[in-house]
Amino acid sequence: MARSDDDDMITPAPRPETGHANKAQAESSKDEFAIDFNEKGASESGKFAFSPYHLQKLNDARSPSALCAFGGLDGLANGLRTDARAGLGADEDVLDGIVMPEAAISAARAHKAASIRPSETTADVGLVAKVLDLDSLDFHEKPKGYTDRRSTYGVSRLPKPRERSLLSLAWLAFNDKLIFLLTASNIVSLALGIYAAVAPGNENDSGAKLEWIEGVTIAVAIIVIVFGQAINDKIRNKKFVKLNEKKQDRDVAVIRSGKTVMISVFDILVGDLVRLETGDVVPADGILVDGFAIKCDESPLTGESDLVAKRPAREVEAKGEGDCFVQSGTSIEHGVGTYLVTAVGIQSVYGRIKMSLRNDVEETPLQNKLGRLAKQIILTGFVVGTIFFTILFIRWLVRLKDFLGSARDKGESFLDIFMLSVTVVVIGVPEGLSLAVAVALAFATTRMLKDNNLVRLLRSCETMGNATTICSDKTGTLTQNKMTVVAGVVGARYNLEEEGSKLMGNVTAEIKELFKQNIALNSTAFEKGGPGSGEFIGSSTEKALLSFGHEHLAMGPLAEERENTPPVHLFPFNADRKCMATVIVSGEKYRMLVKGAPEVILPHCSVALDSPEVGVEAEPLMAESRGDLSSVARGFSSQMLRPIAIAYRDFESWPPVDAITDKDSTNTGPAEESETVNFSKVFADLTFAGILAIRDPLRPEVIESVRQCQNAGVFVRMVTGDAFETARAIASECGIYTAGGIALDGPTFRKLTSAQLDLILPRLQVLARSNPNDKERLVRHLKKLGETVAVTGDGTNDAYALKAADVGFAMGISGTEVAKEASSIILMDDNFSSIVKALAWGRTVLDAAKKFIQFQFTINITAAWLTIFSALIKDVDEAVFAVIHLLWLNLLMDILAAAALATDPPTSDILKRQPEPRNVHIVSPTMWKMIIGQAAYQLAVIFSLHYAGKGYFTPNDTRYQHQAFVFNTYIFLQVFNQWNCRRPDNNLNFFTGVLRNPWFLLVQTVTIGGQIIIIFKGGDAFKTEPLTGAQWGWSIFFGSMTLPLGAAIRMVPDSFLVNITKKLRPISGAIPKLRRRKKTQVREEKEPREKNDIFFEDLGNDEERRVRRFQWRWWKKSKAEKDGVAAAIAEAGMKLGGRNVEVIFEKGIEKRGTGLSGANEDDGEAQLFRLIETAKNAPGEVPYGLEVHPATGKGDPVLMKGVADRGPPSQNPEVRQYLGMSE
């Protein structure tokens, strides 16, 4: 590296390597990191000292020596023109002057502000902008402020993927060998027609002059079909792009002008100070400014599962070792802090990775299922079309010797045969299958967003439709998440009154100060809306406590309270501890303030406050008093209140000598093991201060929502970390905990073996005092029993359960970013009723596919049979439909019908049926019954009209009138059948919700309007002639008879068709075997794909189109190939998920819990049966956290053997009967 300027060439003194430094750091120190600020990239720094190129080198080096080369944290802040404590200025826009690298670094070493050199070229930019009033111009809604910063360092947003143009989408739709064949043959036909029209000697042949019209009409029809599909794809892609942007957006807390504000993640800038808490996903690269016990999961970037400890930058500078670099895309598993942003958007590490990994995504399960169905239809169509063409071709060859006409006429007759055969196959190709599902998903996900469901993974939308059980959190989901302190105790005996102004009214000022410090300082929440506003951002519990302190403890602005008494040490809250602690200086001592769950804190208290209305005096906490306080906490829980215990302990020095660990912050183990102070050593001999009880009212709509789920066949369970009594009381009130149900606590649940879980899970309705591992185990075991599981989660550790579930719901308000990243759907309002709406929309998507299949199969059967048999009986010219008729029918059947039938909103009765079992065939007996009945009626009508109705319905038949009448009748059969297909079940009311679907009414209008134009104005182009009023009336009459016929078919029991199918099964036994073999092959051919950018779907990758392009494989993969795919999946999972991914190649390896009896499996089951009987008859004698609902009937066995072996227990009629769930 050339050295151009001594001041600009920074080479810090080498530091000794330590065993704690990672490999990258050791190499960087060893190589004496050096950087020339005048080298490449320096000109890109604008008005700042460091360019994006320099900052990228700093982030890549990630070493103490690299940080020192930039002048440390202060030098970096000077160069980025920000403040390491107050952040960016809220009113910053165009900056004055330029900061040079040497000025920023030397000023940091001298502990003063960097000098600003006047700009030579841009000194008057601000004046010019004001004169021209540039701020008033709207450049694509460009954010105002921070102009120079944005132009130099960019924005926290990745460039949008290049959008496919309409022409490219049209080419993709045209890229179909069937369309190619039809186009090529039509070009030849059009050329012959034009030649016939202009060739000499044809002046007296008036018909020949119009032969080119049919070719032009077919070409126009092909163009309309191709561009119609392209427009549909374009609209769908735009909706998915908008939805994907909404999915990526989230609010983050930053410090600007010394105040904490919430901004969009897209508005983060280089130089911002961003707050970090447990569960956050780091939005940009940066340097840690301050923090306590921060542990990062960097596995998404490095693949290493060990947590990485982070130290504040100044500590790293002083010691010359440690890691202060925070990288985007990683997650905070433990600790709190703030960091200085150094790279955003495509300049950040995760941004560069995301840009390189932008990829297409796999299809949804429904699209896969429809793809396999389309493949069978297409292959059948090829076989039928080939046989049809072969027969016609042989007949043409036989008649060729007697053919009268020129060579051109012979060529035209052959082309007629070829084009008709190809068109028959085109009619059979179900292009609309994938289109209908795509339209339904696009429509559903857009409307679900309005219903507060942000869909992150498309497959979850349809999977939710057949969910059989929901494991729901309590706080915020079933309750309103509006917590307030309403009661409590101070010391061992003093009860707080429940009227707001009297809370803490009679206790001394010292006690109030103690509670105020514990609430204000022992917290990670912060104030919103400026100092003293009384509005807070943080967890619901902390907001309730802070509001209590603000209203009753004379708590001042939160920032001032913390600045006056800064924390010395912080033990952040985590799910294992169920408490948090902060150490402050109190007089000449150090005081550790503790708050958390009473059952966790009370056992560690040795003394308690006595007479708080007199002063801060303590007395020993005897066992009897401790038991009384535990009873008080349980009493609060039974009243649906959340108790929070307050305690403290004083120390002469900090940290205590006996609590100092030999580990430092470079340790990568669990949180407690890696802290410099052993929490378990100091978490003892506490002074009990009191308990505050928080009320969180039940959501008023949750009772009805739970009832709707139960009526829909969905088993609702409550899984919460709250106390057993609180969970039981709230579950009973909202209708989850009912007669016949079981309530468990987490410790008891962990003792159950897999066999015992098989017995107890069918009745388990409440799981209290659970941790995230309990929730994950519950989800996995329910799936093993055949359940389709939806689960809610908000914490970082809930990510495992959210990933394990079929559908994971993360909380949009209270959820951590880690939980949101692991989820399938985000509940924007944290409301259980939104889950019910997602359930309804999921079933609507499934119904949309069924409606379209029912409609399309009817057309496939009738159009193909009518064309083939009429052409074979006489001649191609005598076929029921011309080629142009079939193309108009194809447009109607695919593109228009997909838009009409896939956009219905959920009906009022969609939640009054049971979920469908996994892997059930998408075409149900009810649908087959309707398809066969309608097809039979349409074939009978059209054949009768075509062969026997000529003299009666068209007595004055001209050239095309009879064919036009038959064609018109067939179209109206489809128009009315489209109404009939709005219900794929046996419900007679197919008009439900039609007025809420303008797309359906629009398609009906376009279809009828287009048909009228074709009949009256089609002429030779469409081979039609105007019809009389009577003929229109007959067409509409025959079409309308579809509706009463549909009602009659629905009255026929499905069992009738099922019984017939069973009798025919020996004949068709080979077909299911073939289908299973194909299904296995398709599963083997799937490859792992990127799962983040879910909404950018490659329109050419669905199976239906691969088949149409002859891109399928007929052979099966060898075992070595399968193992290779498995290894690739495992390797990809390890790289992307790190420790969150567990690859298991053996089944049946679940062995958790020792059993309640601690004996063998049979003894454990017997013990469990005895416990259940005891819980029913004498609940006070059960030594475990287990309860059977008191209203359970005497004859209810509760535990039933063999239930888990007969499909999902939630769908078992016996279980549902005992639980009183509606059928």
Stockholm file with secondary structure:
# STOCKHOLM 1.0

chainA/1-1223         MARSDDDDMITPAPRPETGHANKAQAESSKDEFAIDFNEKGASESGKFAFSPYHLQKLNDARSPSALCAFGGLDGLANGLRTDARAGLGADEDVLDGIVMPEAAISAARAHKAASIRPSETTADVGLVAKVLDLDSLDFHEKPKGYTDRRSTYGVSRLPKPRERSLLSLAWLAFNDKLIFLLTASNIVSLALGIYAAVAPGNENDSGAKLEWIEGVTIAVAIIVIVFGQAINDKIRNKKFVKLNEKKQDRDVAVIRSGKTVMISVFDILVGDLVRLETGDVVPADGILVDGFAIKCDESPLTGESDLVAKRPAREVEAKGEGDCFVQSGTSIEHGVGTYLVTAVGIQSVYGRIKMSLRNDVEETPLQNKLGRLAKQIILTGFVVGTIFFTILFIRWLVRLKDFLGSARDKGESFLDIFMLSVTVVVIGVPEGLSLAVAVALAFATTRMLKDNNLVRLLRSCETMGNATTICSDKTGTLTQNKMTVVAGVVGARYNLEEEGSKLMGNVTAEIKELFKQNIALNSTAFEKGGPGSGEFIGSSTEKALLSFGHEHLAMGPLAEERENTPPVHLFPFNADRKCMATVIVSGEKYRMLVKGAPEVILPHCSVALDSPEVGVEAEPLMAESRGDLSSVARGFSSQMLRPIAIAYRDFESWPPVDAITDKDSTNTGPAEESETVNFSKVFADLTFAGILAIRDPLRPEVIESVRQCQNAGVFVRMVTGDAFETARAIASECGIYTAGGIALDGPTFRKLTSAQLDLILPRLQVLARSNPNDKERLVRHLKKLGETVAVTGDGTNDAYALKAADVGFAMGISGTEVAKEASSIILMDDNFSSIVKALAWGRTVLDAAKKFIQFQFTINITAAWLTIFSALIKDVDEAVFAVIHLLWLNLLMDILAAAALATDPPTSDILKRQPEPRNVHIVSPTMWKMIIGQAAYQLAVIFSLHYAGKGYFTPNDTRYQHQAFVFNTYIFLQVFNQWNCRRPDNNLNFFTGVLRNPWFLLVQTVTIGGQIIIIFKGGDAFKTEPLTGAQWGWSIFFGSMTLPLGAAIRMVPDSFLVNITKKLRPISGAIPKLRRRKKTQVREEKEPREKNDIFFEDLGNDEERRVRRFQWRWWKKSKAEKDGVAAAIAEAGMKLGGRNVEVIFEKGIEKRGTGLSGANEDDGEAQLFRLIETAKNAPGEVPYGLEVHPATGKGDPVLMKGVADRGPPSQNPEVRQYLGMSE
#=GR chainA/1-1223 SS CCCCCTTTEECCCCCCCCTTSCHHHHHHHHTTCCEETTSTTGGGGTTSSSCHHHHHHHHHHCSHHHHHHTTHHHHHHHHTTCCTTTCBCTTCCSCCSBCCHHHHHHHHHTTSCCCCBCCSSSTTHHHHHHHHTGGGSCSTTCCCSCHHHHHHHCCSSCCCCCCCCHHHHHHHHHCCHHHHHHHHHHHHHHHHHHHHHHSTTCTTCTGGGGHHHHHHHHHHHHHHHHHHHHHHHHHHHHHHHHHHHHHHCCEEEEEETTEEEEEEGGGCCTTCEEEECTTCBCCSEEEEEEEEEEEEECHHHHCCCSCEEECCHHHHHHHSCSCCEECTTCEEEEEEEEEEEEECGGGSHHHHHHHHTCCCCCCCHHHHHHHHHHHHHHHHHHHHHHHHHHHHHHHHHHHHTTCCSCHHHHHHHHHHHHHHHHHHHHHHSCHHHHHHHHHHHHHHHHHHHHTTEEESSHHHHHHGGGCCEEEECSTTTTBCCCCEEEEEEETTTEEECSSGGGTTCSSCHHHHHHHHHHHHTSCCCEEESSTTCCEEESCHHHHHHHHHHHHHSCCCCHHHHHHHSCCSEEECCCTTTCEEEEEEEETTEEEEEEEECHHHHGGGEEEEEECTTTCSEEEECCHHHHHHHHHHHHHHHHTTEEEEEEEEEEESSSSCGGGBCSCCTTCCSCHHHHSSBCHHHHSSSEEEEEEEEEECCBCTTHHHHHHHHHHTTCEEEEECSSCHHHHHHHHHHTTSSCTTCEEEEHHHHHHCCHHHHHHHGGGEEEEESCCHHHHHHHHHHHHHTTCCEEEEECSGGGHHHHHHSSEEEEETTTCCHHHHHHCSEEETTCCHHHHHHHHHHHHHHHHHHHHHHHHHHHHHHHHHHHHHHHHHHSCGGGCSSCHHHHHHHHHIIIIIHHHHHSCCCCCTTTTSSCCCCTTCCSSCHHHHHHHHHHHHHHHHHHHHHHHHCHHHHCTTCCSSHHHHHHHHHHHHHHHHHHHHTTCSSSCSCTTTTGGGCHHHHHHHHHHHHHHHHHHHHCHHHHTCCCCCHHHHHHHHHHHHTHHHHHHHHHHSCHHHHHHHHHHHTTTTTHHHHHHHHHHHHHHHHCCCCCCSSTTCCCTTCSHHHHHHTTCCCCSCCCHHHHHHHHHHHHHHHHHHHGGGCCCCCSSCCCCCCCCSSSSCHHHHHHHHHHHHHHHHHCGGGCCSSEEECTTCCTTCCSSCTTGGGSSCGGGCHHHHHHHTCCC
#=GC SS_cons          CCCCCTTTEECCCCCCCCTTSCHHHHHHHHTTCCEETTSTTGGGGTTSSSCHHHHHHHHHHCSHHHHHHTTHHHHHHHHTTCCTTTCBCTTCCSCCSBCCHHHHHHHHHTTSCCCCBCCSSSTTHHHHHHHHTGGGSCSTTCCCSCHHHHHHHCCSSCCCCCCCCHHHHHHHHHCCHHHHHHHHHHHHHHHHHHHHHHSTTCTTCTGGGGHHHHHHHHHHHHHHHHHHHHHHHHHHHHHHHHHHHHHHCCEEEEEETTEEEEEEGGGCCTTCEEEECTTCBCCSEEEEEEEEEEEEECHHHHCCCSCEEECCHHHHHHHSCSCCEECTTCEEEEEEEEEEEEECGGGSHHHHHHHHTCCCCCCCHHHHHHHHHHHHHHHHHHHHHHHHHHHHHHHHHHHHTTCCSCHHHHHHHHHHHHHHHHHHHHHHSCHHHHHHHHHHHHHHHHHHHHTTEEESSHHHHHHGGGCCEEEECSTTTTBCCCCEEEEEEETTTEEECSSGGGTTCSSCHHHHHHHHHHHHTSCCCEEESSTTCCEEESCHHHHHHHHHHHHHSCCCCHHHHHHHSCCSEEECCCTTTCEEEEEEEETTEEEEEEEECHHHHGGGEEEEEECTTTCSEEEECCHHHHHHHHHHHHHHHHTTEEEEEEEEEEESSSSCGGGBCSCCTTCCSCHHHHSSBCHHHHSSSEEEEEEEEEECCBCTTHHHHHHHHHHTTCEEEEECSSCHHHHHHHHHHTTSSCTTCEEEEHHHHHHCCHHHHHHHGGGEEEEESCCHHHHHHHHHHHHHTTCCEEEEECSGGGHHHHHHSSEEEEETTTCCHHHHHHCSEEETTCCHHHHHHHHHHHHHHHHHHHHHHHHHHHHHHHHHHHHHHHHHHSCGGGCSSCHHHHHHHHHIIIIIHHHHHSCCCCCTTTTSSCCCCTTCCSSCHHHHHHHHHHHHHHHHHHHHHHHHCHHHHCTTCCSSHHHHHHHHHHHHHHHHHHHHTTCSSSCSCTTTTGGGCHHHHHHHHHHHHHHHHHHHHCHHHHTCCCCCHHHHHHHHHHHHTHHHHHHHHHHSCHHHHHHHHHHHTTTTTHHHHHHHHHHHHHHHHCCCCCCSSTTCCCTTCSHHHHHHTTCCCCSCCCHHHHHHHHHHHHHHHHHHHGGGCCCCCSSCCCCCCCCSSSSCHHHHHHHHHHHHHHHHHCGGGCCSSEEECTTCCTTCCSSCTTGGGSSCGGGCHHHHHHHTCCC
//
